């Protein structure tokens, strides 16, 4: 995986936080990011408790998403 390509942590970086939350956005839609065979663009979820490795890890998502929850 190329750094920055498809990684969910990139939307949680502070510069994106400022661009998304400061203007007044109160919701973020993230397309399916769970473990999946990807036969249907990720909508055919195999495991609702595990982030697909191509996007990141559960720990990264849990820690990073707290930035938005706190706002």
C-alpha positions in Angstrom: 0.0 0.0 0.0 1.3 3.5 -0.8 1.4 5.9 2.0 -1.7 8.0 2.0 -3.6 6.0 -0.6 -6.7 4.5 0.9 -5.6 4.9 4.5 -8.4 6.0 6.8 -5.9 7.8 9.2 -5.5 10.5 6.6 -9.0 11.9 7.1 -8.3 12.1 10.8 -5.2 14.3 10.5 -5.5 17.7 12.1 -5.6 19.6 8.8 -8.5 17.6 7.6 -10.2 18.0 11.0 -10.0 21.8 10.5 -11.3 21.6 7.0 -14.2 19.3 8.0 -15.3 20.3 11.5 -14.5 24.0 11.6 -16.9 24.9 8.7 -19.7 23.2 10.6 -19.9 19.7 9.3 -21.5 17.5 12.0 -21.3 14.1 10.2 -18.8 12.1 8.2 -19.8 9.2 5.8 -17.1 6.6 5.5 -17.7 4.0 2.8 -17.4 0.4 3.9 -14.0 -0.2 5.5 -14.6 -3.6 7.2 -12.9 -6.8 6.3 -14.6 -8.0 3.1 -13.8 -10.2 0.0 -14.5 -6.9 -1.9 -16.7 -8.6 -4.5 -19.2 -5.7 -4.1 -16.9 -2.7 -3.4 -16.7 -3.6 0.3 -20.5 -3.8 0.9 -20.2 -7.6 1.2 -18.9 -7.4 4.7 -17.3 -10.5 6.1 -16.5 -9.1 9.6 -18.1 -6.0 11.1 -15.5 -5.9 13.9 -12.3 -5.7 11.8 -11.1 -2.9 9.6 -9.8 -4.2 6.3 -6.0 -4.2 6.3 -6.0 -2.2 3.0 -7.4 0.7 4.8 -5.8 0.6 8.3 -6.1 -1.2 11.6 -8.8 -1.2 14.3 -6.4 0.6 16.7 -5.7 3.4 14.3 -9.4 4.0 13.6 -10.4 3.9 17.3 -7.7 6.3 18.3 -8.1 8.7 15.4 -11.8 8.9 15.3 -11.8 10.2 18.9 -10.6 13.5 17.4 -13.9 14.0 15.7 -16.0 12.7 18.6 -14.5 15.2 21.0 -15.5 18.1 18.8 
